[in-house]
């Protein structure tokens, strides 16, 4: 059972010791972990803190995702524009 309230994207980086993560449902929420499991753990608690910070600042809080997903992928390359 996924215990997250928002979807999570975990991206493998060139450095095998680091993964980046973010939530497409929760604007501004990002982080770094040392493994996929570490990312999920950090995201679980980080999302709660992020939502609390939004509330404290009087900013809108996105509705919880009723069917959150965790996607693991290679990091997306930014195009040189």
Buried (B, 14 or more C-beta within 10 A) or exposed (E): EEEBBBBBBBBBEEEEEBBBBBBEBBEEBEBEBEEBEBBBEBBBEBBEEBBEEBEEEEEEEBEEBEEBEBEBEEBEEEEEE
